[in-house]
Amino acid sequence: MDVGADEFEQSLPLLQELVLGADFVGLDIEFTGLRSNLSRPQQISLFDLPSEWYLKTRHSVQQFTICQIGLSVFSSIEGESNKYVAHSCNFFLFPTTFGILDSEFSFQASSVQFLNQYGFDYNKFLKNGIPYMNEEQEKKIKHNILTGNWRVRSSLDKDQIKVVIDEVTRWLDLAEEGDWMTLPGITGFQAFEVQLVLRQALPDIWTVPRDQGIIVKKVSKQHRWYLENTSGDRASCWKEKILLSARGFSVFFQMLVKAQKPLVGHNMMMDLLHLHEKFFRPLPESYDQFKLNIHSLFPVLIDTKNVTKDIWKELNFPRVSNLSEVYEVLNSDLNPTRNSGPVVIHARKCEKYVETKYPHEAAYDAFLCGSVLLKVAHLLAWRVHGAGSMPEPSFPLYLDVLAPYVNQVNLIRAGVPKINFSGPDCPSIRPPILLLHVRKWPGVSEQQVYREFQNLCKFDVRRLSRSQFLLLTNKFKDARSILKEYRGHPTLQVSLYRYWRHSPNISCLLQVCGVVTTWALLALLLGRPGH
């Protein structure tokens, strides 16, 4: 089911009911871009500590925006064993442009091409996107609206409102008291914005929002005063409605946070960064504060990428590269619990995914996340309890076997493989760092070193000194291959990096200590009295 700005407010009560009754919620997000073109020192690498990775990625999250959020709400069906119903929704989003709010964001050409390849509807994003704002933006706009300091700032909005005022003013010159006119095509919170301006500018009119647009009625000043003070349309109440409408998807985000349901994604780190930045607060500079904030918002996170990585190795499943392939393997005869696992059906109005695949459509991927979670959890329970003694399957049982993976979110290309949102991060389990000593190659750069090794395997390269470089890969076999291949090489000498032996800081410290010790001995010898 696709939901844009026109349908969103009417959908909120149903969405709230679904989330409150859910066992868990699957999530996927599509962006206008993933990573900005940073200078080389700012590019992420396997050398990065989690805090360094976070600070580099934070910049990209602030530069790009969300164009689509997919949610798939999974609920167990009462009275039916191990059967779930999934309500899947696509939400097209567009940043709030209201009063002082006028966001800037970038598009990345490769991301646009990628989504376009899979049929993404940019018209729904640009023309009917649901507005949203974070808490900091909400405080500013709320203060301006409730104190009467609100102004139209956007030049586009000013032009549109000027046309509307001119049209209504011309109509007023000929209209009699009680006459009315319709301003068609003005919906959503822009309808509140237009009405607010009209009521401030023209004292002898009254406005009423309707599905087809705004009704403008000519009234006397006395009747206008009566309407303002006795109807349910008082200014204070009305301004609250404006704020509610301008908050848009942020209202549902708060419902999701309040429900405290397990949130399930696949490689969901970027999703969490954007959720924080766009709906909660601007990303803090502190990595630890970011972790605390996310954990308070979503106490139970499950990243299916992290779960499937471990079980894939144990069961020797074929190598997969994306979420769709993971789903296909778990649905195949390779899965020993295929016929005994949970059954998932699509809810009414969400049946487009029954027969047809829609890869990289956010709601479809969110549905795959939830389905993969249930199938993997059942497989884990089967391995723990055995086929004969396995208890009655239920989501609480699945959460028990998933406990080692809860709040462990996969991290792509960093010094550690995952982030722990409920405690200290795990130490690195990457292959050892290699030291490359270059001879007879003056002025060699990191890029030239990278090209030298790229045909064998992919290494991240970092300069250590003029003729020394550090090499790091995420595969042990690649590290062993390079050590073997370059053994005895005349110009490129590769060895294991030892911090206490090779670090320039340690070498400098030892040199200083050596000089100090030498001078101390010399002073001791020269200071002795002659015999």
DOZALUM-909852 format. One record per residue (C-alpha): residue number from 1; y, x, z. Coordinates in steps of 0.02 Angstrom, whole numbers. Each point is the difference from the previous one (the first is absolute). Layout:
BEGIN
   i     c2     c1     c3
 NUM      Y      X      Z
...
This chain:
BEGIN
   i     c2     c1     c3
   1      0      0      0
   2    171     69    -50
   3    148    -33    114
   4    180     34    -51
   5    168    -43     79
   6     -6   -181    -62
   7   -164    -38     90
   8      9    115    150
   9     89   -104    133
  10   -112   -151    -33
  11   -153    114     18
  12     47     72    171
  13    -82   -132    112
  14   -165     14    -93
  15      7    191      1
  16     32      2    187
  17   -147   -117     30
  18   -115    109   -106
  19     48    162     87
  20    -19    -73    175
  21   -175    -60    -42
  22    -54    160    -89
  23   -126    132     52
  24     96    134    -94
  25    123     24   -142
  26    -23    107   -156
  27    156     86    -67
  28     54     87   -160
  29    176     44    -61
  30     69     49   -170
  31    157    108    -10
  32    134     44   -127
  33    -51    182     25
  34   -106    111    111
  35     75    173     12
  36    171     63    -49
  37     15    163    -97
  38     36    113    146
  39     33    186    -13
  40   -156    106     20
  41     23     39    187
  42     13   -188     32
  43   -158    -48    -96
  44   -147    -50    108
  45   -144    123     14
  46   -159     36     94
  47     98    120    109
  48    102   -143     75
  49    -22    -53    179
  50      4   -191     19
  51    179      9     62
  52     52    103   -152
  53    -91   -118   -118
  54     89   -148     81
  55    175     73    -18
  56    -29     41   -184
  57    -73   -172    -39
  58    135    -91     99
  59    127     48   -133
  60   -101    -83   -138
  61    -26   -159    101
  62    188    -15     24
  63     29     23   -187
  64   -124   -128    -69
  65    -33   -181     44
  66   -139   -129      8
  67    -22   -112   -152
  68   -157    -94     53
  69    -98    -26    162
  70   -176    -68     -4
  71    -79    -78    153
  72   -177    -68     15
  73    -29    -96    161
  74   -184     -1     51
  75    -66   -134    118
  76   -179    -31     54
  77    -62   -174    -43
  78    -46    -97    156
  79   -181    -55      5
  80    -56    116   -139
  81    -81    167     39
  82     91    154    -65
  83    104    -95   -128
  84    186     28    -28
  85    137    -83   -101
  86    139    106    -76
  87    175    -66    -35
  88     82    125   -119
  89    186     -2    -42
  90    116    108   -105
  91    179     10     63
  92    131     64   -122
  93    142     80     99
  94    177     52    -39
  95    124     75    125
  96    127   -120     75
  97    170      4    -85
  98    111    -98    116
  99    172     37     72
 100      3    184     46
 101   -182     29    -50
 102    -21     77   -171
 103   -148    120     -3
 104    -27    142   -121
 105   -174     51    -58
 106    -82    101   -138
 107   -135    -28   -130
 108   -127    135    -42
 109    -49     -8   -184
 110   -184     38     33
 111    -12   -139    131
 112     82   -126   -117
 113   -120     47   -140
 114   -149    -10    118
 115     42   -176     62
 116     46    -57   -175
 117   -171     57    -61
 118    -79   -120    124
 119    111   -147    -45
 120    128      4    139
 121    133   -134    -25
 122    168     87     22
 123     93   -163    -35
 124    -71    -76    160
 125     51    156     96
 126    177      8    -68
 127     41   -185    -22
 128   -100    -88    136
 129    -34    133    130
 130      0    -54    182
 131    143     82     97
 132    -33    107    153
 133     91    112    123
 134    -41    109    150
 135     61    -29    178
 136    149    116    -16
 137     61    -90   -156
 138    -29   -168     82
 139    109     46    150
 140    145     45   -115
 141     -8   -155   -107
 142    -29   -114    151
 143    154     68     85
 144    106    -25   -155
 145    -62   -178    -31
 146     13    -63    178
 147    171     78     32
 148     72    -64   -164
 149     27    173    -72
 150   -120    -35   -142
 151     65     39   -175
 152    -72      2   -176
 153     -8    185    -44
 154   -106      8   -158
 155    105     -2   -159
 156   -134   -104    -84
 157      2   -128    141
 158    190     -3     -4
 159      0    -38   -187
 160   -131   -137     20
 161     90    -81    147
 162    167      8    -91
 163    -78    -98   -144
 164    -71   -128    123
 165    166    -22     91
 166     92    -20   -165
 167   -125   -132    -57
 168     10    -98    163
 169    190     12      5
 170     16    -71   -176
 171   -119   -141     47
 172     99    -38    159
 173    161    -27    -98
 174    -80   -150    -87
 175   -122    -60    135
 176     28   -139    124
 177    -57     -4    180
 178   -189    -34      4
 179    -33     77   -171
 180   -128    140    -11
 181    -59    135   -120
 182   -150    117    -11
 183      3    189    -14
 184   -171     31    -79
 185   -111    153     17
 186     69     65    165
 187   -144     18    122
 188    -62    106    146
 189    122     81    119
 190    125     20   -144
 191     22   -190     15
 192     58     26    180
 193    116    138    -56
 194     81   -110   -133
 195     19   -147    119
 196     80    109    133
 197    130     63   -124
 198     34   -175    -69
 199     23    -76    174
 200    117    141     50
 201    103    -14   -160
 202     10   -190    -24
 203     37   -112    151
 204    -33   -166    -91
 205   -181     26    -53
 206   -171     -6     82
 207   -157     86    -64
 208   -184    -41     14
 209   -143    111    -63
 210   -132    -83   -108
 211   -153     65    -94
 212     92    -11   -166
 213    159     86     63
 214    152    -39    108
 215     79   -172     14
 216    190      7     21
 217     84   -159     63
 218    187    -37     13
 219     45    -60    175
 220    156    -30    103
 221     52    130    127
 222    -39   -122    141
 223   -175    -30    -67
 224    -23    187    -23
 225     43     27    183
 226   -124   -137     49
 227   -139     80   -104
 228     31    171     73
 229     -7    -60    180
 230   -128   -139      2
 231   -132     41   -132
 232   -146    119     21
 233     98    112   -117
 234    115     80    128
 235     68    170    -46
 236    -97     96    133
 237   -165    -81    -48
 238     38     23   -182
 239     37    185     18
 240   -167     23     88
 241    -82    -80   -152
 242     91    124   -112
 243    -65    145    103
 244   -177    -70      1
 245      3    -18   -189
 246     76    172    -27
 247   -135     81    110
 248   -131    -68   -119
 249   -165     92     10
 250     55     86    161
 251    -29   -167     88
 252   -183      4    -51
 253    -12    185     46
 254     50    -45    178
 255   -132   -138      1
 256   -129    129    -54
 257     54    121    137
 258     -3   -136    132
 259   -176    -55    -50
 260    -66    177     38
 261   -146    -19   -121
 262    -94    154    -65
 263     87     64   -156
 264   -114     71   -135
 265     50    109   -148
 266    -65    136   -115
 267     93    165      4
 268    131    -99     96
 269    116    137     63
 270    136    -34   -129
 271    -16   -186     35
 272     35     29    185
 273    150    110    -37
 274     77   -134   -110
 275    -38   -141    123
 276     94     98    134
 277    149     43   -110
 278     22   -167    -89
 279    -40   -128    136
 280     12     85    170
 281    123    143     13
 282     52    151   -105
 283   -132    135     16
 284     41    113    148
 285     15    187    -19
 286   -133     22    134
 287   -179    -10    -62
 288    -63    -41    174
 289    123   -145     14
 290    -60    -67   -167
 291   -180      1     65
 292     51    -91    160
 293     97   -131    -97
 294   -143    -38   -121
 295   -125    -11    142
 296    110   -125     93
 297     19   -105   -158
 298   -184      6    -52
 299   -115     53    144
 300   -156     -9   -110
 301      4     88   -169
 302   -153     30   -107
 303     11    108   -156
 304   -152    -34   -110
 305     27    168    -88
 306    -31     88    165
 307   -153   -107     41
 308    -83     15   -170
 309     26    189    -12
 310   -123     31    142
 311   -133   -127    -47
 312      4     54   -183
 313    -57    174     50
 314   -136    -65    116
 315    -77   -120   -127
 316     24    109   -154
 317     91   -138    -94
 318     69     51   -171
 319    172     76     -2
 320    142   -127    -16
 321    185     22    -37
 322     80   -166     45
 323    -17   -160    101
 324    -77   -101   -142
 325   -141    126    -20
 326    -33     -3    188
 327    -16   -189     -9
 328   -118      9   -149
 329   -117    123     87
 330     -8   -107    158
 331    -40   -152   -109
 332   -140     92    -91
 333   -183     29     40
 334     48    172     68
 335     58    -90    158
 336   -157    -34    106
 337     87   -146     88
 338     66    -83   -157
 339   -102   -159     20
 340     20    -16    189
 341    186     40     13
 342    149   -116     27
 343     44   -132   -130
 344    182    -17    -52
 345     67   -151    -95
 346    174    -26    -71
 347    109   -139     69
 348     60   -142   -109
 349    152     53   -104
 350    -58    181     19
 351   -146     -9   -121
 352     71    106   -142
 353    -99    149     67
 354   -170    -88     -1
 355    -48     52   -176
 356    141    115    -59
 357     49    172     62
 358    185     39     23
 359      6    185     51
 360    164     57     76
 361     63   -177     24
 362     46      8    184
 363    -91   -157     61
 364   -158     46    -96
 365     -1    174     75
 366     33    -75    173
 367   -151   -113    -27
 368   -105    152    -50
 369     57     90    159
 370    -60   -142    109
 371   -164    -22    -93
 372    -37    187      5
 373     36      1    188
 374   -126   -140     33
 375   -135     78   -109
 376     21    175     74
 377      6    -69    178
 378   -163    -95    -30
 379    -78    158    -70
 380     54     98    155
 381    -69   -135    115
 382   -165      3    -94
 383    -10    189     22
 384     41    -11    186
 385   -115   -145     47
 386   -132      4   -137
 387    -48   -145   -111
 388   -120    -78    126
 389    104      5    159
 390    174    -31    -71
 391     98   -132     99
 392     76   -153    -84
 393    135     72   -115
 394    178    -41     50
 395    171     80    -18
 396      4     58    184
 397   -167     89    -33
 398     75     80   -154
 399    152     59     98
 400   -116     83    126
 401    -88    106   -133
 402    169     38    -82
 403     75     65    164
 404     -6    186    -51
 405    105    -42   -153
 406    131   -114     79
 407    179     66    -19
 408    -62    150   -102
 409     99     -6   -162
 410    -42    111   -148
 411    128    132    -47
 412      9     63   -178
 413     37    184    -26
 414     46     67    171
 415    -63    123    130
 416   -105   -135     85
 417   -105   -136    -85
 418     63   -147    104
 419    129    -59    125
 420    -48    -76    167
 421    124   -138     46
 422    -70    -25    175
 423     -5    181     59
 424     13    183    -49
 425    -44     44   -179
 426   -167     84    -33
 427      1    188    -32
 428    -15     59   -178
 429   -173      8    -78
 430     61     76   -162
 431    -80    155    -76
 432     72    167     61
 433    162     66    -73
 434    -23    140   -126
 435    115    150    -18
 436     40     63   -176
 437     67    177    -16
 438     76     31   -173
 439      9    174    -76
 440     85     58   -160
 441     83   -171    -31
 442    184     20     47
 443    103   -159     25
 444   -152   -116      3
 445     43   -179     53
 446    -96   -137     92
 447    -13    -98   -163
 448    -77    149    -91
 449   -127     21    140
 450    -43   -186    -10
 451    -30     12   -188
 452   -112    152     25
 453   -122   -101    106
 454     17   -176    -72
 455   -145     16   -121
 456   -119     36    144
 457     70   -122    128
 458    162    -67     71
 459     86     97    139
 460    165    -26     86
 461     97    164     -2
 462    127     65    125
 463     85    169     -7
 464    -28    111    152
 465     89    159    -58
 466     55     81   -162
 467   -179     37    -54
 468   -101   -117    112
 469    -36   -186    -16
 470    -97   -127    102
 471   -125   -112    -91
 472    -67   -163     71
 473   -120   -129    -72
 474    -81   -155     75
 475   -175     47    -61
 476   -107    133     85
 477    -97     34   -161
 478    162     44    -90
 479     47    126    134
 480   -172     81    -12
 481     10      1   -191
 482    166     92     -3
 483    -57    130    128
 484   -154     33   -107
 485     87     -2   -170
 486    141    119     49
 487   -103    124    101
 488     47    172    -64
 489    138    -64   -116
 490    116    144    -49
 491    167    -91     25
 492    -39   -158    101
 493    -81     34    168
 494    -56   -159     92
 495    -55      0    183
 496     -3   -116    150
 497    170    -17     83
 498      4     55    184
 499    159    -52     89
 500      1    141    127
 501    -32    127   -136
 502    102    -63   -148
 503    146   -102     69
 504    167     88    -34
 505     62    -61    170
 506   -145     81     90
 507     17    160   -103
 508    185      7     41
 509    -36    -29    185
 510   -131    138      2
 511    119    119    -88
 512    136    -35    129
 513   -124     23    141
 514    -57    162    -78
 515    179     66    -13
 516     40    -52    178
 517   -160     81     65
 518     36    161    -96
 519    177     11     69
 520    -63    -36    175
 521   -129    140     -9
 522    127    117    -75
 523    124    -39    139
 524   -134     25    130
 525    -48    170    -71
 526    180     61    -21
 527     46    -61    173
 528   -130    107     91
 529     72    150     96
 530    -46    169    -72
 531   -136    103     86
